[in-house]
């Protein structure tokens, strides 16, 4: 099954959101070595720095980024359509609509 890995690369100019692709067995989660290999294929030579927060640091001292943070996985197991959780979060962040006169 295909698994899209969403991650941010933290550069000095700010974060950049990117995606990678892994092929996994049905119901399996990506392993540390699979993630590191995916990053190597994308020219990011990294090591796992924080297993709990899924933060990877560059192995090379001269890298132009400070860390890579995994922000989510999409294995296609959710049905497409409206994301109620996301809609709830966004509605709480938006300013309230002005009331009528």
Secondary structure, 3 states (H helix, E strand, C coil): CEEEEEEEEEECCEEEEEEEEEECCCCCCCCHHHHHHHHHHCCCCEEEEECCCCEEEECCCCCCCCEEEEEEEECCCCCCCCCHHHHHHHHHHCCCCCCCC
